[in-house]
Amino acid sequence: MKIVGLTYYDGSESLVIKSDSSMLVNRKPLFVADTIGDLQALPCCVLRVARLGRGIAPRFASRYYDAIAPGVDFFAADLLRKAKAEGKPWTEAVAFENSLAIGNWQDIDQRPLALSRWLQEKEGQDIGRWPSANSHWSQETLDQAVARVSQMLTIRQGDLIYVAANEQPMQLQREDIIRCVAGEVEQLYCKIK
């Protein structure tokens, strides 16, 4: 299984590949390594690939994923800036262990329920939101993401494709909580430790 993301760490689209150890699920906390000084996060939409495909046209892309979940893409902004300045790979900054929190999976026909309010909290207080994040994930956007990834890599059943919102990232500190809520139902919960 592989995890492939389309993300916007510096305002331009980047293709990122993460290992399965990058997944953070089941409400587990994110333990931040001491080497990370500036932890930031972007909301994302995660798709579960349902079948083998390569070079998929956007009009057929919806046939290649069957479930959707809200997610949060964590990255070390300080390490990313340093890697870019030195022309080194970004792996240490963007693909570290537990760097992608994944919420509850829903069948694709329930897509709008998974993507609702994104909140950042500290000590029970709302300290931030991603107000327009959901506007980034139309059916067309998701289909184009699947098509774009399939131009570069063969996708297989069980692979995950995530699409990050082109938003200003949230800066995080220990004890912050990120939640995604649809109505009154919590779809994603992650505490930073």
Phi and psi restraints in degrees (value plus and minus 20) as a CYANA .aco file:
   2 LYS   PHI    -147.6  -107.6
   2 LYS   PSI     138.8   178.8
   3 ILE   PHI    -140.9  -100.9
   3 ILE   PSI     101.5   141.5
   4 VAL   PHI    -141.9  -101.9
   4 VAL   PSI     113.5   153.5
   5 GLY   PHI    -145.9  -105.9
   5 GLY   PSI     127.4   167.4
   6 LEU   PHI    -128.3   -88.3
   6 LEU   PSI      97.4   137.4
   7 THR   PHI    -159.0  -119.0
   7 THR   PSI     151.4   191.4
   8 TYR   PHI    -153.2  -113.2
   8 TYR   PSI      48.1    88.1
   9 TYR   PHI     -88.9   -48.9
   9 TYR   PSI     -49.9    -9.9
  10 ASP   PHI    -148.0  -108.0
  10 ASP   PSI       0.9    40.9
  11 GLY   PHI      73.5   113.5
  11 GLY   PSI     -34.7     5.3
  12 SER   PHI    -131.7   -91.7
  12 SER   PSI     128.2   168.2
  13 GLU   PHI     -89.8   -49.8
  13 GLU   PSI     115.0   155.0
  14 SER   PHI    -151.2  -111.2
  14 SER   PSI     125.1   165.1
  15 LEU   PHI    -117.5   -77.5
  15 LEU   PSI     104.8   144.8
  16 VAL   PHI    -144.2  -104.2
  16 VAL   PSI     116.1   156.1
  17 ILE   PHI    -133.9   -93.9
  17 ILE   PSI     108.2   148.2
  18 LYS   PHI    -139.0   -99.0
  18 LYS   PSI     135.3   175.3
  19 SER   PHI    -105.6   -65.6
  19 SER   PSI     149.5   189.5
  20 ASP   PHI     -86.1   -46.1
  20 ASP   PSI     -38.7     1.3
  21 SER   PHI     -93.1   -53.1
  21 SER   PSI     -27.3    12.7
  22 SER   PHI     -97.4   -57.4
  22 SER   PSI     -34.8     5.2
  23 MET   PHI     -95.4   -55.4
  23 MET   PSI     114.8   154.8
  24 LEU   PHI    -142.9  -102.9
  24 LEU   PSI      90.9   130.9
  25 VAL   PHI    -149.7  -109.7
  25 VAL   PSI     155.6   195.6
  26 ASN   PHI      40.0    80.0
  26 ASN   PSI      18.1    58.1
  27 ARG   PHI      41.5    81.5
  27 ARG   PSI       1.4    41.4
  28 LYS   PHI     -93.8   -53.8
  28 LYS   PSI     129.1   169.1
  29 PRO   PHI     -97.9   -57.9
  29 PRO   PSI     139.0   179.0
  30 LEU   PHI    -116.3   -76.3
  30 LEU   PSI      95.0   135.0
  31 PHE   PHI    -110.1   -70.1
  31 PHE   PSI      96.7   136.7
  32 VAL   PHI    -105.7   -65.7
  32 VAL   PSI     107.9   147.9
  33 ALA   PHI     -87.9   -47.9
  33 ALA   PSI     130.6   170.6
  34 ASP   PHI     -83.8   -43.8
  34 ASP   PSI     -42.1    -2.1
  35 THR   PHI     -94.0   -54.0
  35 THR   PSI     -33.3     6.7
  36 ILE   PHI    -115.6   -75.6
  36 ILE   PSI      95.8   135.8
  37 GLY   PHI    -117.0   -77.0
  37 GLY   PSI     -51.9   -11.9
  38 ASP   PHI    -148.0  -108.0
  38 ASP   PSI      64.9   104.9
  39 LEU   PHI    -102.5   -62.5
  39 LEU   PSI     108.3   148.3
  40 GLN   PHI    -151.1  -111.1
  40 GLN   PSI     147.3   187.3
  41 ALA   PHI    -168.9  -128.9
  41 ALA   PSI     130.6   170.6
  42 LEU   PHI    -145.4  -105.4
  42 LEU   PSI     120.0   160.0
  43 PRO   PHI     -90.7   -50.7
  43 PRO   PSI     129.4   169.4
  44 CYS   PHI    -167.6  -127.6
  44 CYS   PSI     145.4   185.4
  45 CYS   PHI    -132.9   -92.9
  45 CYS   PSI     106.1   146.1
  46 VAL   PHI    -128.1   -88.1
  46 VAL   PSI     110.3   150.3
  47 LEU   PHI    -131.5   -91.5
  47 LEU   PSI     120.2   160.2
  48 ARG   PHI    -120.9   -80.9
  48 ARG   PSI     101.1   141.1
  49 VAL   PHI     -92.0   -52.0
  49 VAL   PSI     115.3   155.3
  50 ALA   PHI    -127.3   -87.3
  50 ALA   PSI     -33.3     6.7
  51 ARG   PHI    -177.8  -137.8
  51 ARG   PSI     143.0   183.0
  52 LEU   PHI     -89.0   -49.0
  52 LEU   PSI     117.1   157.1
  53 GLY   PHI    -182.1  -142.1
  53 GLY   PSI     132.7   172.7
  54 ARG   PHI    -171.4  -131.4
  54 ARG   PSI     116.3   156.3
  55 GLY   PHI      42.2    82.2
  55 GLY   PSI      23.6    63.6
  56 ILE   PHI     -97.8   -57.8
  56 ILE   PSI     114.2   154.2
  57 ALA   PHI     -96.3   -56.3
  57 ALA   PSI     124.2   164.2
  58 PRO   PHI     -74.0   -34.0
  58 PRO   PSI     -54.9   -14.9
  59 ARG   PHI     -88.1   -48.1
  59 ARG   PSI     -37.7     2.3
  60 PHE   PHI    -125.0   -85.0
  60 PHE   PSI     -24.5    15.5
  61 ALA   PHI     -81.4   -41.4
  61 ALA   PSI     -53.7   -13.7
  62 SER   PHI     -84.1   -44.1
  62 SER   PSI     -37.4     2.6
  63 ARG   PHI     -95.4   -55.4
  63 ARG   PSI     -31.5     8.5
  64 TYR   PHI    -121.9   -81.9
  64 TYR   PSI     -19.5    20.5
  65 TYR   PHI    -156.7  -116.7
  65 TYR   PSI     126.3   166.3
  66 ASP   PHI    -143.8  -103.8
  66 ASP   PSI     -28.5    11.5
  67 ALA   PHI    -167.0  -127.0
  67 ALA   PSI     139.0   179.0
  68 ILE   PHI    -159.7  -119.7
  68 ILE   PSI     127.7   167.7
  69 ALA   PHI    -167.5  -127.5
  69 ALA   PSI     129.9   169.9
  70 PRO   PHI     -93.7   -53.7
  70 PRO   PSI     132.8   172.8
  71 GLY   PHI    -167.8  -127.8
  71 GLY   PSI     148.5   188.5
  72 VAL   PHI    -153.6  -113.6
  72 VAL   PSI     104.0   144.0
  73 ASP   PHI    -116.3   -76.3
  73 ASP   PSI      90.2   130.2
  74 PHE   PHI    -111.2   -71.2
  74 PHE   PSI     124.1   164.1
  75 PHE   PHI    -170.0  -130.0
  75 PHE   PSI     134.8   174.8
  76 ALA   PHI    -113.5   -73.5
  76 ALA   PSI      79.1   119.1
  77 ALA   PHI     -82.1   -42.1
  77 ALA   PSI     -56.7   -16.7
  78 ASP   PHI     -87.2   -47.2
  78 ASP   PSI     -63.0   -23.0
  79 LEU   PHI     -88.2   -48.2
  79 LEU   PSI     -54.3   -14.3
  80 LEU   PHI     -85.7   -45.7
  80 LEU   PSI     -65.5   -25.5
  81 ARG   PHI     -79.4   -39.4
  81 ARG   PSI     -63.6   -23.6
  82 LYS   PHI     -84.4   -44.4
  82 LYS   PSI     -64.2   -24.2
  83 ALA   PHI     -82.7   -42.7
  83 ALA   PSI     -61.6   -21.6
  84 LYS   PHI     -84.4   -44.4
  84 LYS   PSI     -64.2   -24.2
  85 ALA   PHI     -83.3   -43.3
  85 ALA   PSI     -55.5   -15.5
  86 GLU   PHI    -112.3   -72.3
  86 GLU   PSI     -21.2    18.8
  87 GLY   PHI      47.3    87.3
  87 GLY   PSI      10.1    50.1
  88 LYS   PHI    -120.0   -80.0
  88 LYS   PSI     144.7   184.7
  89 PRO   PHI     -81.9   -41.9
  89 PRO   PSI     133.7   173.7
  90 TRP   PHI    -112.0   -72.0
  90 TRP   PSI     -20.4    19.6
  91 THR   PHI     -70.5   -30.5
  91 THR   PSI     -67.9   -27.9
  92 GLU   PHI     -80.0   -40.0
  92 GLU   PSI     -51.7   -11.7
  93 ALA   PHI    -106.3   -66.3
  93 ALA   PSI     -48.6    -8.6
  94 VAL   PHI    -141.4  -101.4
  94 VAL   PSI     -35.2     4.8
  95 ALA   PHI    -143.4  -103.4
  95 ALA   PSI      12.3    52.3
  96 PHE   PHI     -94.7   -54.7
  96 PHE   PSI     148.4   188.4
  97 GLU   PHI     -79.5   -39.5
  97 GLU   PSI     114.2   154.2
  98 ASN   PHI      45.2    85.2
  98 ASN   PSI       9.5    49.5
  99 SER   PHI    -105.5   -65.5
  99 SER   PSI     -17.7    22.3
 100 LEU   PHI    -155.4  -115.4
 100 LEU   PSI      84.2   124.2
 101 ALA   PHI    -101.2   -61.2
 101 ALA   PSI     114.3   154.3
 102 ILE   PHI    -142.9  -102.9
 102 ILE   PSI     110.1   150.1
 103 GLY   PHI    -107.9   -67.9
 103 GLY   PSI    -176.3  -136.3
 104 ASN   PHI     -92.5   -52.5
 104 ASN   PSI     113.7   153.7
 105 TRP   PHI     -98.4   -58.4
 105 TRP   PSI     122.7   162.7
 106 GLN   PHI    -154.6  -114.6
 106 GLN   PSI     129.6   169.6
 107 ASP   PHI     -78.1   -38.1
 107 ASP   PSI     130.0   170.0
 108 ILE   PHI     -81.9   -41.9
 108 ILE   PSI     -46.1    -6.1
 109 ASP   PHI     -91.3   -51.3
 109 ASP   PSI     -30.6     9.4
 110 GLN   PHI    -125.1   -85.1
 110 GLN   PSI       0.4    40.4
 111 ARG   PHI     -67.4   -27.4
 111 ARG   PSI     -67.0   -27.0
 112 PRO   PHI     -81.4   -41.4
 112 PRO   PSI     -45.7    -5.7
 113 LEU   PHI     -88.5   -48.5
 113 LEU   PSI     -51.1   -11.1
 114 ALA   PHI     -94.5   -54.5
 114 ALA   PSI     -40.1    -0.1
 115 LEU   PHI    -138.6   -98.6
 115 LEU   PSI      78.0   118.0
 116 SER   PHI    -152.5  -112.5
 116 SER   PSI    -138.9   -98.9
 117 ARG   PHI    -108.6   -68.6
 117 ARG   PSI     111.9   151.9
 118 TRP   PHI    -128.0   -88.0
 118 TRP   PSI     104.1   144.1
 119 LEU   PHI    -145.9  -105.9
 119 LEU   PSI     126.2   166.2
 120 GLN   PHI    -137.4   -97.4
 120 GLN   PSI     109.6   149.6
 121 GLU   PHI    -148.9  -108.9
 121 GLU   PSI     131.5   171.5
 122 LYS   PHI    -157.6  -117.6
 122 LYS   PSI     105.3   145.3
 123 GLU   PHI      30.9    70.9
 123 GLU   PSI      22.8    62.8
 124 GLY   PHI      59.1    99.1
 124 GLY   PSI     -20.9    19.1
 125 GLN   PHI    -123.2   -83.2
 125 GLN   PSI     116.9   156.9
 126 ASP   PHI     -93.5   -53.5
 126 ASP   PSI      95.6   135.6
 127 ILE   PHI    -134.9   -94.9
 127 ILE   PSI     -20.2    19.8
 128 GLY   PHI    -194.3  -154.3
 128 GLY   PSI     138.9   178.9
 129 ARG   PHI    -166.5  -126.5
 129 ARG   PSI     135.9   175.9
 130 TRP   PHI    -127.6   -87.6
 130 TRP   PSI      66.2   106.2
 131 PRO   PHI     -87.5   -47.5
 131 PRO   PSI     -52.7   -12.7
 132 SER   PHI    -128.4   -88.4
 132 SER   PSI      -9.8    30.2
 133 ALA   PHI     -74.2   -34.2
 133 ALA   PSI     -60.8   -20.8
 134 ASN   PHI     -85.0   -45.0
 134 ASN   PSI     -42.9    -2.9
 135 SER   PHI     -88.5   -48.5
 135 SER   PSI     -32.0     8.0
 136 HIS   PHI    -105.7   -65.7
 136 HIS   PSI     -26.9    13.1
 137 TRP   PHI    -140.9  -100.9
 137 TRP   PSI      37.2    77.2
 138 SER   PHI     -92.1   -52.1
 138 SER   PSI     144.5   184.5
 139 GLN   PHI     -76.5   -36.5
 139 GLN   PSI     -61.1   -21.1
 140 GLU   PHI     -82.3   -42.3
 140 GLU   PSI     -62.0   -22.0
 141 THR   PHI     -83.3   -43.3
 141 THR   PSI     -64.1   -24.1
 142 LEU   PHI     -85.5   -45.5
 142 LEU   PSI     -62.7   -22.7
 143 ASP   PHI     -82.6   -42.6
 143 ASP   PSI     -60.3   -20.3
 144 GLN   PHI     -86.5   -46.5
 144 GLN   PSI     -55.6   -15.6
 145 ALA   PHI     -84.0   -44.0
 145 ALA   PSI     -65.3   -25.3
 146 VAL   PHI     -81.5   -41.5
 146 VAL   PSI     -64.1   -24.1
 147 ALA   PHI     -81.6   -41.6
 147 ALA   PSI     -64.2   -24.2
 148 ARG   PHI     -83.3   -43.3
 148 ARG   PSI     -65.6   -25.6
 149 VAL   PHI     -82.3   -42.3
 149 VAL   PSI     -60.2   -20.2
 150 SER   PHI     -90.3   -50.3
 150 SER   PSI     -35.6     4.4
 151 GLN   PHI     -94.0   -54.0
 151 GLN   PSI     -48.5    -8.5
 152 MET   PHI    -115.1   -75.1
 152 MET   PSI     -54.6   -14.6
 153 LEU   PHI    -159.1  -119.1
 153 LEU   PSI     132.8   172.8
 154 THR   PHI     -97.7   -57.7
 154 THR   PSI     106.6   146.6
 155 ILE   PHI    -117.1   -77.1
 155 ILE   PSI     125.2   165.2
 156 ARG   PHI    -149.0  -109.0
 156 ARG   PSI     137.8   177.8
 157 GLN   PHI     -73.2   -33.2
 157 GLN   PSI     110.7   150.7
 158 GLY   PHI      77.2   117.2
 158 GLY   PSI     -38.2     1.8
 159 ASP   PHI     -84.4   -44.4
 159 ASP   PSI     137.1   177.1
 160 LEU   PHI    -139.6   -99.6
 160 LEU   PSI     118.6   158.6
 161 ILE   PHI    -142.0  -102.0
 161 ILE   PSI     105.9   145.9
 162 TYR   PHI    -138.3   -98.3
 162 TYR   PSI     126.3   166.3
 163 VAL   PHI    -141.7  -101.7
 163 VAL   PSI      92.3   132.3
 164 ALA   PHI    -101.9   -61.9
 164 ALA   PSI     129.4   169.4
 165 ALA   PHI     -94.8   -54.8
 165 ALA   PSI     122.6   162.6
 166 ASN   PHI    -104.5   -64.5
 166 ASN   PSI      53.4    93.4
 167 GLU   PHI    -141.0  -101.0
 167 GLU   PSI     148.8   188.8
 168 GLN   PHI     -91.3   -51.3
 168 GLN   PSI     105.1   145.1
 169 PRO   PHI     -86.1   -46.1
 169 PRO   PSI     133.9   173.9
 170 MET   PHI    -109.5   -69.5
 170 MET   PSI     115.4   155.4
 171 GLN   PHI    -105.8   -65.8
 171 GLN   PSI     115.9   155.9
 172 LEU   PHI    -139.7   -99.7
 172 LEU   PSI     132.4   172.4
 173 GLN   PHI    -153.7  -113.7
 173 GLN   PSI     145.4   185.4
 174 ARG   PHI     -77.8   -37.8
 174 ARG   PSI     123.6   163.6
 175 GLU   PHI      60.1   100.1
 175 GLU   PSI     -24.2    15.8
 176 ASP   PHI     -88.3   -48.3
 176 ASP   PSI     132.7   172.7
 177 ILE   PHI    -145.7  -105.7
 177 ILE   PSI     115.5   155.5
 178 ILE   PHI    -133.6   -93.6
 178 ILE   PSI     112.7   152.7
 179 ARG   PHI    -153.5  -113.5
 179 ARG   PSI     129.1   169.1
 180 CYS   PHI    -141.7  -101.7
 180 CYS   PSI     105.6   145.6
 181 VAL   PHI    -144.4  -104.4
 181 VAL   PSI     111.3   151.3
 182 ALA   PHI    -132.9   -92.9
 182 ALA   PSI      88.2   128.2
 183 GLY   PHI      45.6    85.6
 183 GLY   PSI    -136.7   -96.7
 184 GLU   PHI    -127.4   -87.4
 184 GLU   PSI     -15.9    24.1
 185 VAL   PHI    -118.4   -78.4
 185 VAL   PSI     104.2   144.2
 186 GLU   PHI     -98.9   -58.9
 186 GLU   PSI     101.4   141.4
 187 GLN   PHI    -117.0   -77.0
 187 GLN   PSI     -45.4    -5.4
 188 LEU   PHI    -170.8  -130.8
 188 LEU   PSI     120.6   160.6
 189 TYR   PHI    -163.9  -123.9
 189 TYR   PSI     110.0   150.0
 190 CYS   PHI    -168.0  -128.0
 190 CYS   PSI     106.6   146.6
 191 LYS   PHI    -125.8   -85.8
 191 LYS   PSI     118.5   158.5
 192 ILE   PHI    -111.6   -71.6
 192 ILE   PSI     108.2   148.2
